[in-house]
Amino acid sequence: MDLKDLPDQWDLIVIGGGITGAGIFREATRMGMRTILIEQRDFAWGTSSRSSKLVHGGLRYLKEGHFKMTKIAVEERERLLKEAPGLVESLKFLLPIYEDQKPGKRTMQVGLSLYDLMARERQHQYYDREKFRKLVPPINSSGLEGGFEFLDAQVDDSRLVLRLIWDAVAAGGRALNYTAVRHIHRNEDRLVAGVEVEDVETRETKRLYSPAVINATGSWAEHLHPSPDPHRHLRPLRGSHLVFPASALPLTKGFSFIHPADHRAVFVVPWEGAVLVGTTDLDHAQNLSVEPQITEAEVSYLMQGVQSMFPSLNLSLQDCLCAFAGIRPVLSEGKLKPSEESREHVVWTDRGLITVTGGKLTTFRRLALDALKAARSFLPPDVKLDRKAPVFDEVPQTPPLGYGLTPQIWRRLYGRYGAAAENLVRQAKPRDLTVIPGTHTIWAELPYVAQNEQVRHLTDLLLRRVRIGLLTPEGGKAYLKRIRKLCQNALPWDRRRWKAETRAYRQHWTHAHALPVRLAGVPAKQRIFALPFLGKILSAIYHKFFTHKQRGRIL
Ligand SMILES: Cc1cc2nc3c(=O)[nH]c(=O)nc-3n(C[C@H](O)[C@H](O)[C@H](O)COP(=O)(O)OP(=O)(O)OC[C@H]3O[C@@H](n4cnc5c(N)ncnc54)[C@H](O)[C@@H]3O)c2cc1C
């Protein structure tokens, strides 16, 4: 769409198409405001497609005394589980307890009981060593005392962003991707008057007018408005994950363990047919406009952790499907270690420009309501904040008969596409109502999203509308021909454009998602860990002498 065809005047302009911007956009359109969302790359391109995909209270925040934040996150988790079945799903987690390891059984018992109290339901259980081993047969049992099972939840993060955006668009909002806000305009009284936007590909520009602008640009927030506290600034912290096929790392429940090297909590999470291992937490010094990548040291750290926990699986780097890295928007005074920094959000108000940053995927609704509350005096006088209104309208899950899809597939489709799930299936050819190997995605999702979800590039389609770029070998290289066939009617690309898109996607994938090292280039220490049998022996020795002597920290 040409920018010149857009209306000039808006009640609210939201900058940033991650979870924070999408949450604000959804709430604002529910309140009946004329709202536009502007994203400089693709929707969810930033951190919001690169998280650990957990909707969780964050047990570790309890230890750091952030009770309020954990309580809010647990409440939001419970609400999302009720409102978005098929998109946000509960996930059982296992947490082993080793001899001499901190936190020990008693501390974890207290933490998990508090967690249950916040959820108003008993959701955890302790198993002795033998029972726990049966729950996770490949676990390193040396020094194992037993372990806990507790409940949390998970999500497809970019689909959560997209569901909010499309619901808001259906309620009358406009959302532009590949459009950047270049400038915030103010009037002679320094009150916000609007923004200058630019289509980053066509270079077309336009001025949009509104007395209220919300800057929801995550790690980029200080580019549009500097922190009002000279001692507290955004500290970009990189977190990376490795992705394994379920065949190599066969866990059906989430698993949380203390990493032997630095005693941080690391997650192993089954997700969409694959298994994620993460995350790291490091200062990110690179330019934010460059796609973040996992480093060799991070690969080595995550491999060391997972190998020490599951030595019998003989996991090696060759098993790994890919990696992804994201940048946490964290407010910092620069004194703490990355993992000790608070994940709480902040709201800064400056005469019509409201900046909201920090926070978590899980608490997006709270961020949205806090930002809109701060913007209230610049919004139309009749709009009302309703903190109790559901985020997602209820979608009756009454699948039409005769398509041969399992109830789980229907549930997942309703969760992702809302009521449009039925059209997606009705429009599909029968052979496309099958699951793409190694994933939970069905082929029919591809032409649907290509047609209906503002896809500009192949990277948008394969990395954020569906996630097969992360879930299948070499970013789905073997499927690219079929994908082209499926989507060529929906995407107005000629042969040359398809070729260029395919080349750009492959290059992008190699830069951002391939491992920085394959075995050939791995330093000797990592190569040893990556060799199946030596890795097993060494990690067993490592575990015996180091891991259960460790003094870890609570999750
Ligand atoms: C490794 C990792 C794991 C995590 N795991 C979890 C988890 O499991 N659960 C959880 O609850 N939270 C998790 N988080 C935190 C969570 O992912 C982030 O807090 C959240 O995604 C931030 O969303 P955001 O919308 O504020 O920022 P982003 O998602 O980064 O969105 C900001 C957007 O603004 C756009 N933008 C910037 N400047 C402009 C401009 N001038 N014009 C237009 N657009 C612009 C960017 O392109 C970007 O898309 C994790 C974070 C990381 C890094």
The ligand as an SDF file (V2000), in Angstrom:
LIG
                    3D

 53 58  0  0  0  0  0  0  0  0999 V2000
   16.8010  -14.6840   24.6300 C   0  0  0  0  0  0  0  0  0  0  0  0
   15.5400  -14.1060   25.1930 C   0  0  0  0  0  0  0  0  0  0  0  0
   14.6150  -14.9630   25.7690 C   0  0  0  0  0  0  0  0  0  0  0  0
   13.4380  -14.4380   26.2990 C   0  0  0  0  0  0  0  0  0  0  0  0
   12.5120  -15.3070   26.7740 N   0  0  0  0  0  0  0  0  0  0  0  0
   11.3510  -14.8330   27.2590 C   0  0  0  0  0  0  0  0  0  0  0  0
   10.3560  -15.7410   27.6790 C   0  0  0  0  0  0  0  0  0  0  0  0
   10.5090  -16.9510   27.5630 O   0  0  0  0  0  0  0  0  0  0  0  0
    9.2200  -15.2300   28.1840 N   0  0  0  0  0  0  0  0  0  0  0  0
    9.0140  -13.8860   28.3080 C   0  0  0  0  0  0  0  0  0  0  0  0
    7.9540  -13.5040   28.8260 O   0  0  0  0  0  0  0  0  0  0  0  0
    9.9230  -12.9890   27.8690 N   0  0  0  0  0  0  0  0  0  0  0  0
   11.0790  -13.4300   27.3360 C   0  0  0  0  0  0  0  0  0  0  0  0
   12.0220  -12.5620   26.8640 N   0  0  0  0  0  0  0  0  0  0  0  0
   11.7320  -11.1210   26.8900 C   0  0  0  0  0  0  0  0  0  0  0  0
   10.8380  -10.7100   25.7260 C   0  0  0  0  0  0  0  0  0  0  0  0
   11.1350  -11.4330   24.5700 O   0  0  0  0  0  0  0  0  0  0  0  0
   11.0020   -9.2150   25.4490 C   0  0  0  0  0  0  0  0  0  0  0  0
   10.8100   -8.5020   26.6410 O   0  0  0  0  0  0  0  0  0  0  0  0
    9.9890   -8.7260   24.4320 C   0  0  0  0  0  0  0  0  0  0  0  0
    9.9880   -9.5080   23.2690 O   0  0  0  0  0  0  0  0  0  0  0  0
   10.2860   -7.2730   24.0590 C   0  0  0  0  0  0  0  0  0  0  0  0
    9.2920   -6.8700   23.1510 O   0  0  0  0  0  0  0  0  0  0  0  0
    9.2530   -5.4090   22.5690 P   0  0  0  0  0  0  0  0  0  0  0  0
    8.0510   -5.3190   21.7130 O   0  0  0  0  0  0  0  0  0  0  0  0
    9.3740   -4.4190   23.6720 O   0  0  0  0  0  0  0  0  0  0  0  0
   10.5870   -5.2950   21.7070 O   0  0  0  0  0  0  0  0  0  0  0  0
   10.9030   -5.9200   20.2000 P   0  0  0  0  0  0  0  0  0  0  0  0
   10.2370   -7.2090   20.0720 O   0  0  0  0  0  0  0  0  0  0  0  0
   12.3160   -5.8170   20.0280 O   0  0  0  0  0  0  0  0  0  0  0  0
   10.1080   -4.9010   19.3030 O   0  0  0  0  0  0  0  0  0  0  0  0
   10.5560   -3.5860   19.0690 C   0  0  0  0  0  0  0  0  0  0  0  0
   10.3120   -3.2990   17.5920 C   0  0  0  0  0  0  0  0  0  0  0  0
   10.4800   -1.9040   17.3550 O   0  0  0  0  0  0  0  0  0  0  0  0
   10.9380   -1.7690   16.0290 C   0  0  0  0  0  0  0  0  0  0  0  0
   11.5020   -0.4280   15.8570 N   0  0  0  0  0  0  0  0  0  0  0  0
   12.6230    0.0720   16.4120 C   0  0  0  0  0  0  0  0  0  0  0  0
   12.8120    1.3510   16.0310 N   0  0  0  0  0  0  0  0  0  0  0  0
   11.7880    1.6590   15.1890 C   0  0  0  0  0  0  0  0  0  0  0  0
   11.4420    2.8370   14.4530 C   0  0  0  0  0  0  0  0  0  0  0  0
   12.1670    3.9530   14.5160 N   0  0  0  0  0  0  0  0  0  0  0  0
   10.3310    2.8060   13.6850 N   0  0  0  0  0  0  0  0  0  0  0  0
    9.5610    1.6910   13.6170 C   0  0  0  0  0  0  0  0  0  0  0  0
    9.8560    0.5500   14.2960 N   0  0  0  0  0  0  0  0  0  0  0  0
   10.9540    0.5390   15.0730 C   0  0  0  0  0  0  0  0  0  0  0  0
   11.9650   -2.8950   15.8930 C   0  0  0  0  0  0  0  0  0  0  0  0
   12.2150   -3.2160   14.5580 O   0  0  0  0  0  0  0  0  0  0  0  0
   11.2990   -4.0090   16.6820 C   0  0  0  0  0  0  0  0  0  0  0  0
   10.5930   -4.9310   15.8530 O   0  0  0  0  0  0  0  0  0  0  0  0
   13.2030  -13.0380   26.2900 C   0  0  0  0  0  0  0  0  0  0  0  0
   14.1360  -12.1830   25.7010 C   0  0  0  0  0  0  0  0  0  0  0  0
   15.2920  -12.7140   25.1450 C   0  0  0  0  0  0  0  0  0  0  0  0
   16.2690  -11.8150   24.4720 C   0  0  0  0  0  0  0  0  0  0  0  0
  1  2  1  0
  2  3  1  0
  2 52  2  0
  3  4  2  0
  4  5  1  0
  4 50  1  0
  5  6  2  0
  6  7  1  0
  6 13  1  0
  7  8  2  0
  7  9  1  0
  9 10  1  0
 10 11  2  0
 10 12  1  0
 12 13  2  0
 13 14  1  0
 14 15  1  0
 14 50  1  0
 15 16  1  0
 16 17  1  0
 16 18  1  0
 18 19  1  0
 18 20  1  0
 20 21  1  0
 20 22  1  0
 22 23  1  0
 23 24  1  0
 24 25  2  0
 24 26  1  0
 24 27  1  0
 27 28  1  0
 28 29  2  0
 28 30  1  0
 28 31  1  0
 31 32  1  0
 32 33  1  0
 33 34  1  0
 33 48  1  0
 34 35  1  0
 35 36  1  0
 35 46  1  0
 36 37  1  0
 36 45  1  0
 37 38  2  0
 38 39  1  0
 39 40  1  0
 39 45  2  0
 40 41  1  0
 40 42  2  0
 42 43  1  0
 43 44  2  0
 44 45  1  0
 46 47  1  0
 46 48  1  0
 48 49  1  0
 50 51  2  0
 51 52  1  0
 52 53  1  0
M  END
$$$$
